Amino acid sequence: MRHNYKNLKIWKIGIAIANEISDILIEFPKHERYDLSSQISRCSVSMPSNIAEGSSRTDKSFSHFLDISLGSSFELITQLLIAKHRKYINEIQFNQLEIKIEEFQRMTMSFQNGLK
């Protein structure tokens, strides 16, 4: 069974997170442009991108792409913790993003379990 990724709530949440991250990265110091901010951007974009790519595959293959998407989401939280430590984002920004990312993770894992 193939899935239309644009109809998947997990893809929509992933897009919302990536867009929010993009807005936050504008405020990062310029010297981070090719380091931490670049990594954060890649992770956030990877989350919905892997859902979109995997949706065209078999369920077994889609599950693998969901694993990659989930991995990117855990990596993203780690990088946001580093950004918070460096005071590029504040506690409130971090907490709001963490809640959204954890919701993405729960929903993605639940969706993935339904594929098996």
C-alpha positions as CSV (number, residue, x, y, z in Angstrom):
1,M,0.0,0.0,0.0
2,R,1.3,3.4,-0.9
3,H,0.6,6.5,1.2
4,N,0.0,10.1,0.1
5,Y,2.5,11.9,2.3
6,K,0.6,15.2,2.1
7,N,-2.3,13.6,3.9
8,L,-0.2,12.2,6.7
9,K,-0.4,14.2,10.0
10,I,3.2,13.2,10.8
11,W,4.4,14.8,7.6
12,K,2.4,18.0,8.4
13,I,3.9,18.2,11.9
14,G,7.4,17.6,10.5
15,I,6.9,20.5,8.0
16,A,5.7,22.7,10.8
17,I,8.7,21.9,12.9
18,A,11.1,22.5,10.0
19,N,9.5,25.8,9.3
20,E,9.7,26.9,13.0
21,I,13.3,25.8,13.1
22,S,14.0,27.8,10.0
23,D,12.6,30.9,11.6
24,I,14.7,30.4,14.8
25,L,17.9,29.9,12.9
26,I,17.7,33.4,11.5
27,E,18.6,34.6,15.0
28,F,21.7,32.3,15.4
29,P,25.1,33.9,15.3
30,K,26.6,34.2,11.8
31,H,29.7,32.1,12.8
32,E,27.3,29.1,13.4
33,R,25.9,29.3,9.8
34,Y,28.0,26.3,8.6
35,D,28.2,24.5,11.9
36,L,25.4,23.9,14.4
37,S,22.7,25.9,12.6
38,S,23.4,23.9,9.4
39,Q,23.2,20.6,11.3
40,I,19.9,21.7,12.9
41,S,18.5,22.7,9.6
42,R,19.4,19.4,7.9
43,C,17.9,17.4,10.7
44,S,14.6,19.3,10.7
45,V,14.3,19.1,7.0
46,S,15.2,15.4,7.1
47,M,12.1,14.6,9.2
48,P,9.3,15.3,6.7
49,S,11.6,14.6,3.7
50,N,12.1,11.0,4.7
51,I,8.4,10.6,5.3
52,A,7.7,11.9,1.8
53,E,10.3,9.7,0.2
54,G,9.3,6.6,2.1
55,S,5.6,7.0,1.4
56,S,6.2,5.9,-2.2
57,R,7.7,2.6,-1.1
58,T,6.4,-0.6,0.3
59,D,5.3,-0.6,3.9
60,K,8.5,-2.4,4.9
61,S,10.7,0.1,3.1
62,F,8.5,3.0,4.4
63,S,9.2,1.8,8.0
64,H,13.0,2.1,7.3
65,F,12.5,5.7,6.1
66,L,10.4,6.4,9.3
67,D,13.3,5.1,11.3
68,I,15.6,7.7,9.6
69,S,13.0,10.4,10.2
70,L,12.8,9.4,13.9
71,G,16.6,9.4,14.2
72,S,16.8,12.9,12.8
73,S,14.2,14.0,15.4
74,F,16.3,12.7,18.3
75,E,19.4,14.2,16.8
76,L,17.5,17.5,16.5
77,I,16.6,17.6,20.2
78,T,20.3,17.0,21.0
79,Q,21.4,19.8,18.8
80,L,18.7,22.1,20.3
81,L,20.1,21.3,23.8
82,I,23.5,22.4,22.6
83,A,22.0,25.6,21.2
84,K,20.2,26.3,24.5
85,H,23.5,25.8,26.4
86,R,25.2,28.3,24.0
87,K,22.3,30.6,24.6
88,Y,21.2,30.7,21.0
89,I,17.7,29.7,22.1
90,N,16.1,30.2,25.5
91,E,14.4,27.7,27.8
92,I,10.9,28.6,26.6
93,Q,11.9,28.1,22.9
94,F,13.6,24.9,23.7
95,N,10.7,23.5,25.7
96,Q,8.1,24.4,23.0
97,L,10.1,22.7,20.3
98,E,10.8,19.7,22.5
99,I,7.1,19.2,23.1
100,K,6.4,19.4,19.3
101,I,9.3,17.0,18.5
102,E,8.2,14.5,21.1
103,E,4.7,14.6,19.8
104,F,6.1,14.0,16.3
105,Q,8.1,11.0,17.7
106,R,5.1,9.4,19.4
107,M,2.9,9.8,16.4
108,T,5.5,8.5,14.0
109,M,6.2,5.5,16.2
110,S,2.5,4.7,16.4
111,F,2.1,5.1,12.7
112,Q,5.1,2.9,12.1
113,N,3.7,0.2,14.4
114,G,0.5,0.2,12.3
115,L,2.5,-0.6,9.2
116,K,3.7,-4.0,10.5
